[in-house]
Amino acid sequence: MNNWISIFETDQLYKAELVKSVLCDNDVEAVILNQKDSSYNTFGTIQVMVSRDHKDQAEEIIKSIHCE
């Protein structure tokens, strides 16, 4: 995952899934990295990761869906 960067971070899985889905619908490959603690869901974050090559495109797409 050396070429992958975090493009979106949240504490709610549904938001990460939404962002990933929209990115994939726009031909930007994305994966979810869930760093939430399995015992205590109040700790950690969920990140949507994309290739560095798609960073600018992904940022524009995320801005357009107002998911922050």
Summary of the structure (lengths in Angstrom):
residues: 68
radius of gyration: 11.7
end to end distance: 24.3
largest distance: 35.2
contacts: 178
relative contact order: 0.30
helix: 40%
strand: 26%
